[in-house]
Amino acid sequence: MNPTKILHVVCGAKIKITWAGVPTATSYRVKRDDGTGFRTIAEVQGDYYIDENVTEWKSYSYLVTVLDGRWESGPSNRVTARI
């Protein structure tokens, strides 16, 4: 099951990404594209991530996958934020 309802909030020089949790998830991988392709930037246990490694006037796209200990889901929808 893929994460759904992925959203972002820009707050100063940070981007907060949130998503609807999946009951079977053991963790989530947050992936970011800053113009060079999607790369994993974090693996978290909860249903949000705050990206503090961002630059003003730049756009970032994010997606999230679910890990359940045995497999990784397909990606969530993509969201794009600009600082």
C-alpha positions as protocol buffer text, in pm:
chain_id: "A"
residue {
  index: 1
  type: MET
  ca { x: 0 y: 0 z: 0 }
}
residue {
  index: 2
  type: ASN
  ca { x: 142 y: 340 z: -102 }
}
residue {
  index: 3
  type: PRO
  ca { x: 129 y: 643 z: 126 }
}
residue {
  index: 4
  type: THR
  ca { x: -149 y: 886 z: 39 }
}
residue {
  index: 5
  type: LYS
  ca { x: -245 y: 1246 z: 105 }
}
residue {
  index: 6
  type: ILE
  ca { x: 112 y: 1370 z: 85 }
}
residue {
  index: 7
  type: LEU
  ca { x: 129 y: 1743 z: 156 }
}
residue {
  index: 8
  type: HIS
  ca { x: 392 y: 2007 z: 216 }
}
residue {
  index: 9
  type: VAL
  ca { x: 416 y: 2326 z: 418 }
}
residue {
  index: 10
  type: VAL
  ca { x: 690 y: 2584 z: 367 }
}
residue {
  index: 11
  type: CYS
  ca { x: 795 y: 2756 z: 687 }
}
residue {
  index: 12
  type: GLY
  ca { x: 1090 y: 2991 z: 660 }
}
residue {
  index: 13
  type: ALA
  ca { x: 1385 y: 2791 z: 530 }
}
residue {
  index: 14
  type: LYS
  ca { x: 1224 y: 2453 z: 603 }
}
residue {
  index: 15
  type: ILE
  ca { x: 979 y: 2227 z: 420 }
}
residue {
  index: 16
  type: LYS
  ca { x: 755 y: 1995 z: 620 }
}
residue {
  index: 17
  type: ILE
  ca { x: 627 y: 1692 z: 432 }
}
residue {
  index: 18
  type: THR
  ca { x: 333 y: 1498 z: 581 }
}
residue {
  index: 19
  type: TRP
  ca { x: 138 y: 1194 z: 464 }
}
residue {
  index: 20
  type: ALA
  ca { x: -135 y: 955 z: 573 }
}
residue {
  index: 21
  type: GLY
  ca { x: 27 y: 669 z: 762 }
}
residue {
  index: 22
  type: VAL
  ca { x: -4 y: 305 z: 660 }
}
residue {
  index: 23
  type: PRO
  ca { x: -90 y: 61 z: 946 }
}
residue {
  index: 24
  type: THR
  ca { x: 162 y: -205 z: 835 }
}
residue {
  index: 25
  type: ALA
  ca { x: 452 y: 38 z: 789 }
}
residue {
  index: 26
  type: THR
  ca { x: 767 y: -8 z: 993 }
}
residue {
  index: 27
  type: SER
  ca { x: 916 y: 308 z: 842 }
}
residue {
  index: 28
  type: TYR
  ca { x: 893 y: 547 z: 548 }
}
residue {
  index: 29
  type: ARG
  ca { x: 1152 y: 663 z: 296 }
}
residue {
  index: 30
  type: VAL
  ca { x: 1141 y: 1027 z: 197 }
}
residue {
  index: 31
  type: LYS
  ca { x: 1284 y: 1095 z: -148 }
}
residue {
  index: 32
  type: ARG
  ca { x: 1367 y: 1437 z: -292 }
}
residue {
  index: 33
  type: ASP
  ca { x: 1443 y: 1567 z: -640 }
}
residue {
  index: 34
  type: ASP
  ca { x: 1633 y: 1894 z: -650 }
}
residue {
  index: 35
  type: GLY
  ca { x: 1683 y: 1879 z: -1025 }
}
residue {
  index: 36
  type: THR
  ca { x: 1920 y: 1581 z: -1025 }
}
residue {
  index: 37
  type: GLY
  ca { x: 1667 y: 1297 z: -985 }
}
residue {
  index: 38
  type: PHE
  ca { x: 1498 y: 1144 z: -681 }
}
residue {
  index: 39
  type: ARG
  ca { x: 1727 y: 1033 z: -398 }
}
residue {
  index: 40
  type: THR
  ca { x: 1644 y: 904 z: -52 }
}
residue {
  index: 41
  type: ILE
  ca { x: 1710 y: 1179 z: 202 }
}
residue {
  index: 42
  type: ALA
  ca { x: 1560 y: 1019 z: 514 }
}
residue {
  index: 43
  type: GLU
  ca { x: 1405 y: 709 z: 662 }
}
residue {
  index: 44
  type: VAL
  ca { x: 1157 y: 795 z: 939 }
}
residue {
  index: 45
  type: GLN
  ca { x: 917 y: 610 z: 1168 }
}
residue {
  index: 46
  type: GLY
  ca { x: 642 y: 874 z: 1180 }
}
residue {
  index: 47
  type: ASP
  ca { x: 414 y: 1040 z: 926 }
}
residue {
  index: 48
  type: TYR
  ca { x: 613 y: 1358 z: 862 }
}
residue {
  index: 49
  type: TYR
  ca { x: 961 y: 1484 z: 778 }
}
residue {
  index: 50
  type: ILE
  ca { x: 1111 y: 1834 z: 804 }
}
residue {
  index: 51
  type: ASP
  ca { x: 1367 y: 1912 z: 535 }
}
residue {
  index: 52
  type: GLU
  ca { x: 1607 y: 2178 z: 662 }
}
residue {
  index: 53
  type: ASN
  ca { x: 1864 y: 2127 z: 387 }
}
residue {
  index: 54
  type: VAL
  ca { x: 1702 y: 2362 z: 135 }
}
residue {
  index: 55
  type: THR
  ca { x: 1808 y: 2675 z: -52 }
}
residue {
  index: 56
  type: GLU
  ca { x: 1605 y: 2990 z: -116 }
}
residue {
  index: 57
  type: TRP
  ca { x: 1449 y: 3037 z: -459 }
}
residue {
  index: 58
  type: LYS
  ca { x: 1485 y: 2670 z: -541 }
}
residue {
  index: 59
  type: SER
  ca { x: 1213 y: 2410 z: -608 }
}
residue {
  index: 60
  type: TYR
  ca { x: 1212 y: 2063 z: -455 }
}
residue {
  index: 61
  type: SER
  ca { x: 989 y: 1766 z: -535 }
}
residue {
  index: 62
  type: TYR
  ca { x: 919 y: 1494 z: -280 }
}
residue {
  index: 63
  type: LEU
  ca { x: 765 y: 1150 z: -268 }
}
residue {
  index: 64
  type: VAL
  ca { x: 737 y: 888 z: 5 }
}
residue {
  index: 65
  type: THR
  ca { x: 749 y: 507 z: 6 }
}
residue {
  index: 66
  type: VAL
  ca { x: 644 y: 259 z: 276 }
}
residue {
  index: 67
  type: LEU
  ca { x: 876 y: -1 z: 424 }
}
residue {
  index: 68
  type: ASP
  ca { x: 731 y: -294 z: 617 }
}
residue {
  index: 69
  type: GLY
  ca { x: 1046 y: -493 z: 686 }
}
residue {
  index: 70
  type: ARG
  ca { x: 1013 y: -709 z: 375 }
}
residue {
  index: 71
  type: TRP
  ca { x: 936 y: -473 z: 88 }
}
residue {
  index: 72
  type: GLU
  ca { x: 922 y: -113 z: -26 }
}
residue {
  index: 73
  type: SER
  ca { x: 596 y: 17 z: -173 }
}
residue {
  index: 74
  type: GLY
  ca { x: 557 y: 214 z: -489 }
}
residue {
  index: 75
  type: PRO
  ca { x: 584 y: 591 z: -452 }
}
residue {
  index: 76
  type: SER
  ca { x: 323 y: 831 z: -325 }
}
residue {
  index: 77
  type: ASN
  ca { x: 209 y: 1114 z: -543 }
}
residue {
  index: 78
  type: ARG
  ca { x: 471 y: 1383 z: -592 }
}
residue {
  index: 79
  type: VAL
  ca { x: 453 y: 1723 z: -427 }
}
residue {
  index: 80
  type: THR
  ca { x: 666 y: 2023 z: -519 }
}
residue {
  index: 81
  type: ALA
  ca { x: 763 y: 2310 z: -292 }
}
residue {
  index: 82
  type: ARG
  ca { x: 958 y: 2627 z: -356 }
}
residue {
  index: 83
  type: ILE
  ca { x: 1149 y: 2817 z: -90 }
}
